[in-house]
Amino acid sequence: MTKKERVKRAIGRQGPDRVPLLFFNRNREASDIILIDVVRHFTGPGENQSEWGFTWERRDDTMGQSHAPLIRSWRDFVHFDFPDPGDQTRFRQVNETMNRFGDRYYIASLVLTGFTIMTFLRGFAETLEDLYIAPAQLSRLADAVFEFEIDIIRQLKPQGFDAVAFYDDWGDQNNLLISPQKWREFFRPRYERQFRIAHEQGLQVYFHSCGMVYDIIADLIDIGVDMLNISQPNLYDIEQLGEKFGGATCFVCPVSYQTTSIHGDRSDICAEAKRLINNLGCHNGGFIGYVEAYESIGLSEDNYQHCIDAFRMYGDYKRNG
């Protein structure tokens, strides 16, 4: 079974030979999935400039935050210089990368999307306030951001991509950042249009969100998310998640990098990987293991290797017992 076929079978719950693995920032040669950025968020000296115009502020080796909002008032929006989705230089690494890795499942990464971009441009608190006090103005910003992404989505299939990845953090440690009702009113229709267009282009949809987003998982599945990347499985009741949504989408999860992969030992990591696979990946597929080197938040080299070993050990269904 090729790596691409393995991923497609896992997503479609069609019996992959083992759980596919997505290596995010190391060991990409071992990954079944290759992500390629198609939005230029880390350019210029120090990789601190986004094509959206904001600069990154970092205090460590993490991604950082935008330095300051660019749309301080709605007068600024009128004169804002939006990036060009038709700039073909965004694809200049695609052929080289695909030639290097060969037959893999390729995802075009939009890197940061939707609501997250809105907060970087307008400011986090301001964006939340505008949902209630200036919804018409915020709608104009949302439409501009989401349409930029749609314009890129329409260009991806001829480049050889299998899917498109959205990255939008919607939860804190306990709840959604806004009410589910407000999310459904303002954001769901915009995502639904994006996902529909992606599917019409022959692309599958990968959606990442940090935090507790249980309240909108059913919505995300309903509007077309094929792969749901839950990055903090420690926040969830995994058994409940499997009972409610297992077999309805393909979950993409790491061993929790808030807890287990940082503070646990090999046995803890193996136990969590097995639990994830047994509850989310027991539907003739439906699970992809996610591995990322997170030295910046305390992931040791030993535990990084333990995460890989655990997904390989329990992802081999013949040996998983």
C-alpha positions in Angstrom: 0.0 0.0 0.0 1.4 3.4 -1.0 1.6 6.2 1.5 -1.1 8.2 -0.4 -3.4 5.2 -0.6 -2.9 4.5 3.1 -4.0 8.1 4.0 -7.0 8.0 1.6 -8.1 4.8 3.1 -7.8 6.1 6.6 -9.8 9.2 5.8 -12.5 7.2 4.0 -12.5 4.4 6.6 -11.7 1.9 4.0 -9.2 -0.3 5.8 -5.6 1.1 5.7 -2.9 -1.4 6.5 -1.8 0.8 9.5 -2.5 4.2 11.0 -0.9 6.9 8.8 1.5 9.3 10.4 1.9 13.1 9.8 5.3 14.4 10.8 5.0 18.1 11.0 8.4 19.6 11.4 10.9 16.8 11.6 11.4 13.4 9.9 9.3 14.4 6.9 10.9 11.6 4.9 8.9 9.2 7.1 5.6 11.0 6.8 2.7 9.7 4.9 1.5 13.2 4.5 3.4 16.2 3.3 2.2 19.7 4.1 3.3 22.6 1.8 2.7 26.2 2.8 0.9 28.2 0.1 0.5 31.4 2.2 3.6 33.3 2.9 3.4 34.0 6.7 7.1 33.7 7.5 9.2 35.8 5.1 11.9 38.5 5.1 14.7 38.9 7.6 14.2 36.6 10.5 11.1 35.1 8.8 9.1 37.8 10.7 6.8 39.2 8.0 3.5 37.9 6.7 2.2 38.7 3.3 -0.8 40.1 5.1 1.5 42.9 6.3 1.8 42.2 10.0 5.1 41.3 11.6 5.7 38.6 14.1 6.8 39.2 17.7 8.6 36.3 19.4 10.0 35.8 22.9 11.0 32.2 22.3 11.2 29.6 19.5 7.4 29.4 19.0 5.5 31.0 16.2 4.9 34.1 18.2 2.1 36.7 17.8 1.4 39.5 15.4 3.2 42.6 16.7 0.3 45.0 16.4 -3.1 45.2 14.6 -3.1 46.9 11.2 -6.8 47.8 11.1 -7.1 50.0 14.3 -10.2 51.7 13.0 -12.6 50.8 10.2 -11.2 53.8 8.3 -8.0 51.8 8.0 -9.9 49.0 6.3 -10.8 51.2 3.4 -7.1 51.7 2.5 -5.8 48.3 3.6 -3.6 46.6 1.0 -4.8 43.0 0.8 -2.3 40.4 -0.5 -2.6 39.0 -4.0 -4.0 35.4 -4.0 -3.0 35.1 -7.7 0.7 35.6 -7.0 2.1 32.4 -8.5 5.4 32.7 -6.6 3.5 31.1 -3.6 3.7 27.8 -5.5 7.4 27.9 -6.4 8.4 25.2 -3.9 5.6 22.8 -4.8 7.2 20.9 -7.7 10.5 20.6 -6.0 8.9 19.3 -2.8 6.7 16.8 -4.6 9.6 15.5 -6.7 11.6 15.1 -3.5 9.0 13.1 -1.6 7.3 11.2 -4.4 4.1 9.3 -3.8 2.7 10.9 -0.7 -0.6 12.6 0.3 -0.1 16.3 -0.2 -1.9 19.0 1.7 -1.8 22.7 0.8 -1.4 24.5 4.1 -3.1 27.9 4.3 -1.0 28.1 7.6 -3.3 30.5 9.5 -6.9 31.2 8.4 -10.2 32.8 8.9 -10.9 34.1 12.4 -7.2 33.9 13.4 -6.2 36.2 10.5 -9.0 38.5 11.4 -7.7 38.8 15.0 -4.2 39.5 13.8 -5.4 42.3 11.5 -8.0 43.8 13.7 -6.8 42.8 17.2 -8.2 39.9 19.3 -10.4 41.8 21.7 -11.5 44.2 19.0 -12.6 41.3 16.8 -14.7 39.8 19.6 -16.2 43.2 20.4 -17.0 43.9 16.8 -19.1 40.6 16.6 -21.6 42.4 18.7 -21.1 46.2 18.2 -19.9 46.4 14.6 -21.1 43.2 12.8 -21.5 44.8 9.5 -17.9 46.2 9.4 -16.5 42.9 10.7 -18.4 41.0 8.0 -16.6 43.0 5.4 -13.2 42.0 6.9 -14.4 38.3 7.3 -15.5 38.3 3.6 -12.2 39.7 2.5 -10.2 37.1 4.4 -12.3 34.1 3.5 -12.5 35.1 -0.2 -8.7 35.4 -0.3 -8.5 31.8 0.9 -11.1 30.7 -1.6 -9.2 32.3 -4.4 -6.1 30.2 -3.4 -8.2 27.0 -3.0 -9.4 27.3 -6.6 -5.7 27.1 -7.7 -4.6 24.0 -5.8 -5.8 20.9 -7.6 -3.7 21.7 -10.8 -0.7 22.0 -8.5 -1.1 18.3 -7.5 -2.6 18.7 -4.0 -5.0 16.2 -2.4 -6.3 18.4 0.3 -6.3 21.9 1.8 -5.6 22.7 5.5 -7.3 25.4 7.6 -5.8 26.4 10.9 -8.1 28.3 13.2 -8.0 28.1 17.0 -11.5 28.2 18.4 -11.2 27.0 21.9 -9.7 27.8 25.3 -9.0 25.1 27.9 -12.7 24.7 28.7 -15.0 26.2 26.0 -15.4 27.8 22.6 -14.1 31.3 22.5 -17.6 32.6 21.5 -21.0 31.1 21.9 -21.8 28.2 19.6 -24.9 30.2 18.4 -22.7 33.2 17.4 -20.2 30.8 15.7 -23.0 29.2 13.7 -24.5 32.6 12.8 -21.3 34.4 11.7 -18.7 31.8 10.8 -20.3 28.5 9.9 -21.7 29.8 6.5 -18.3 31.1 5.5 -16.5 27.8 6.3 -19.3 25.8 4.6 -18.8 27.8 1.4 -15.0 27.3 1.6 -15.3 23.5 2.2 -17.9 23.1 -0.5 -15.6 24.8 -3.1 -12.7 22.7 -1.9 -14.7 19.5 -2.5 -15.9 20.8 -5.9 -12.2 21.2 -6.8 -11.5 17.6 -5.8 -9.8 18.5 -2.6 -10.4 17.0 0.9 -10.6 19.3 3.9 -8.2 19.3 6.9 -9.2 21.5 9.8 -7.0 22.3 12.8 -8.2 23.9 16.1 -6.5 24.1 19.4 -8.6 24.2 22.5 -11.9 22.7 23.5 -14.2 22.8 20.4 -16.5 19.9 21.3 -19.6 22.1 20.8 -18.9 22.7 17.1 -17.5 19.3 16.1 -20.9 18.2 14.8 -21.1 21.4 12.7 -17.6 20.9 11.3 -18.4 17.4 10.2 -21.7 18.4 8.8 -20.2 21.1 6.6 -17.5 18.9 5.2 -14.4 18.5 7.4 -12.7 15.3 6.3 -9.8 15.4 8.7 -10.2 17.1 12.1 -6.9 17.9 13.8 -7.6 18.1 17.6 -4.3 19.2 19.0 -5.1 18.9 22.7 -6.8 15.5 23.2 -6.1 15.8 26.9 -9.0 18.3 27.1 -11.5 15.7 25.8 -13.2 12.5 27.0 -11.7 10.4 24.3 -14.2 7.5 24.8 -17.1 10.0 24.5 -15.5 11.6 21.5 -15.2 8.1 19.8 -18.7 7.1 20.7 -20.2 10.4 19.4 -18.1 11.1 16.3 -15.9 8.1 15.6 -16.5 7.0 12.0 -17.9 10.3 11.0 -14.6 12.0 10.2 -10.9 11.2 10.4 -9.3 12.5 13.6 -5.7 13.7 13.5 -4.2 13.8 17.0 -0.8 13.9 18.7 -0.1 12.4 22.0 -1.1 15.4 24.1 1.7 18.0 24.0 0.2 19.9 26.9 0.5 16.9 29.2 1.5 13.4 28.4 4.2 13.9 25.8 5.9 16.5 27.9 5.6 15.1 31.4 4.9 11.4 30.9 7.2 8.5 30.4 7.2 5.9 27.6 4.4 3.8 29.2 2.2 6.9 29.6 2.8 7.9 25.9 2.1 4.4 24.7 -1.1 4.2 26.8 -2.4 7.4 25.3 -1.6 6.5 21.7 -3.3 3.2 22.1 -6.4 4.9 23.7 -6.6 7.4 20.8 -6.3 4.7 18.1 -8.7 2.3 19.8 -11.4 4.9 20.3 -11.0 7.1 17.2 -9.4 4.8 14.7 -11.5 1.7 15.2 -13.9 2.3 12.3 -11.9 0.6 9.6 -9.7 3.6 9.8 -10.6 7.1 10.9 -7.4 8.1 12.6 -4.0 9.7 11.7 -1.2 10.1 14.2 0.4 13.5 14.4 4.0 14.0 15.5 5.6 17.4 16.0 8.9 18.3 17.7 8.1 20.7 20.4 11.4 21.4 22.2 10.3 25.0 22.8 7.6 23.8 25.3 9.7 21.1 26.9 9.3 18.0 24.7 12.4 15.9 25.2 14.1 13.9 22.4 13.3 10.7 24.2 9.6 11.5 24.4 9.6 12.6 20.8 10.9 9.2 19.8 8.4 7.5 22.2 5.5 9.2 20.4 6.7 7.9 17.1 7.2 4.4 18.5 3.8 4.4 20.2 1.9 5.3 17.0 3.8 2.7 15.0 3.3 0.0 17.6 -0.4 0.5 18.2 -1.1 1.7 14.7 -0.2 -1.7 13.3 -3.7 -3.2 13.8 -2.3 -6.7 13.6 -0.2 -6.1 16.7 -2.5 -3.7 18.6 -3.9 -5.6 21.5 
